[in-house]
């Protein structure tokens, strides 16, 4: 399993709109690619003054599916996000390989 985490710090003035758009548009569009089996959005606590920070985590079943997402889908989806919220956010992405799960 591969975890794909996108951490976004968003301008508080538009945070409510952004969260709504992520829930109703962006995350469903990412999931519709078929490259992920689940996702979640979380609020990061203790963020720096001046922004609200969120982590969006997607679970991909394989590196092949993650590669497919990055090559075939991510550029357009990221472009849509960047155009809609230009100058109002900062983001970074992390890819993690799951070593073991504990439930």
N, C-alpha and C positions, 0 to 999 in steps of 0.2 A: 504494500500500500504506500501511496505517496500523498503527503499532505502539502497542499499549496496554500500558503497564507499570504493575504494581502492586508497590510496595515495602512490605514488611511487616517490622516489628521485633517479634519474639515473645519472650515470657518463656522463658528457657532451660529452666525446669522442665517446660515442655510442648512444647518445640520438636520433639521426636521425634514426638509424637502429631500435632502440627500438620502437619509435613511429610508424614507418612503419610496424613492426611486430605486434604491438598491433592492428593497423587498419586492417591489411589484414589476420591475423591469430587468435590471442588470443581473441579479442573481438567477432569476428564472431563465434568462437568455444564456447564461453560462451553463446552467444545468441542462438546458435543451441541446447542448453540443454533444451530449452522451459521453463526455470524457470524465465525468465525476459521478459518484454514487450518492454523495450527501454533501451538505454544506451547512454552515452556521455563521451568523453574524454576532459578534460580541462587542460590548463596550469596554474599552481599556480604562481602568481606573488609575488615578495618579498621573494623568497626562500633564504636560506643561501648560502654563498659563497661555490663554489666547486661542485654544483650539479644543475640539472634541476628537478623541481618537477611537477608532473602531478596528477590529480585526475580523476579516472575512476568511473563513477556513473552508477549503474544499478538499474532499477525499477522492483521490483517483485510484482505480484498481491496479494500475500498472504505469511504469515509466513510459511505455509506448503510448498509452492514452494521454499522459501528461505532455509528451512531445507533440502529439497530434493537436492538442489544445493550443500549445504555444505557437506552433507553426501555422495552423489553419484558422484559428478562431480568435486568439488573444489580440492580434493587432487591431482588428475592427472593433472589438468590444472595448478595448482600452481607449481607442480613438473616440468612440461615442462618449465615454466617461470624461475624457480630457476636454472635449469640446463643450460639454454641458457645464462642467464645473471649473473651467479654465481660471487659473489664478486664485482659486479658493481652497485648494487642497495640496497635500504632499502625500506621496504613497511610496511604499517599498514592498517588494515581493520576496518571499522566502519559499524554497522548496525543501521539504524534509522527507527522508526515507524512514518509514516506521520500522523500528528494530523489533519491538515486542509490545503487545497490548496487555494491559492488566484490567480486568473487569471485576 
